[in-house]
């Protein structure tokens, strides 16, 4: 066979191959959502689904794509699979990936997508939450995707973001893939520590003890046998999804109130002690004051500022994307600012102890300063906690009423605590003064009588 014949053979083979592929390509490009039905091959369904979610597409078009994708994978069972999650997924980033999962030719992928849809439905039906994203990609510093966040939600009362890892793994699969699941739990724990955002590992099937124990060690909430159907929840051993929602709500609310208390009390202490420090340093520079007294108030003011900084930083860290640089930096500031504030406060009390030891303060002055400071501290903390708790009744406005209540309560509590402590110390020493005066009068009377006799 000569070279010319070979060339013709190659051309003919290329034409045959092109013609064999052309109908599939054209068919895939021309397939509309209306033509997408039960068990349509995924290679034909995928372009139609992606086209429906293109930038600028209407909400109705995306809703239709989700319904058609569910029909493709589940046929007549599609309405039960989607529930009331269609509108949420159609308007949520990542909805296209979920739609592709529902239409997948892989049973495992369809199963995982359906489980995620039911969880989205549960969160969407609870007024305490709003679904922010599904199947959100997570990248490392090199831009490489390392995992994804199955469901990202926002806790409305605190503004905090959170994350759910949704699984439908049977026990045997958990045992055979235990390292993979442990790695995912470690990722949840790392993100929770870094940002303060609550995380949970939720499995439809029973969770094996090894994973349950590992999650507890990592500080991650883990649930097995979680069902989204109220009827199934009545069966023995099943955990209703409402319990997961309630636990996340309590955790987010408790942490938010703690941050609000830290912020409120810190602001009160920084403002009050800052004013004292300014005045004491002025007195010292004028030759009428003490450097140690000025240092004491400076340390207390700095401690308050550190508590406030920690509270504010931690709060913002929970409210921004966990993958962002801001979340990492603010989370780190929040973790260290509180302990630094405690060290500064301990230093302030150490200075006060030195004043007493050196004779700068007598017993009465030391008791008075320590008691009033302690009263203000205890009252400020109690007031901030109480004010934050009352602010929790703000409903949708709790993101504002809780910290506002903590600040107002901290101010009122600090004033009340200091006033009560001052009154108690002054009353105590007034009684001592009166008793000492009576003793002095009695001694003088006895001396006079003895001399008269």
ZIZIMO-V87814 format. One record per run of one state. SS is the DSSP state (helix for helix, strand for strand, loop for the rest). FROM is the first residue (numbers start at 1). LEN is the number of residues. Records with the same first field share a line. If there is no record, write none. Layout:
SS: FROM-LEN ; FROM-LEN
This chain:
loop: 1-2 ; 31-2 ; 36-6 ; 53-6 ; 83-3 ; 91-2 ; 94-1 ; 103-4 ; 125-4 ; 140-5 ; 156-5 ; 168-3 ; 177-1 ; 196-3 ; 204-5 ; 219-2 ; 224-2 ; 228-4 ; 235-4 ; 286-5 ; 320-5 ; 359-4 ; 453-1
helix: 3-28 ; 33-3 ; 42-11 ; 59-24 ; 86-5 ; 95-8 ; 107-18 ; 171-6 ; 178-18 ; 209-10 ; 232-3 ; 241-45 ; 291-29 ; 325-34 ; 363-90
strand: 93-1 ; 129-11 ; 145-11 ; 161-7 ; 199-5 ; 221-3 ; 226-2 ; 239-2
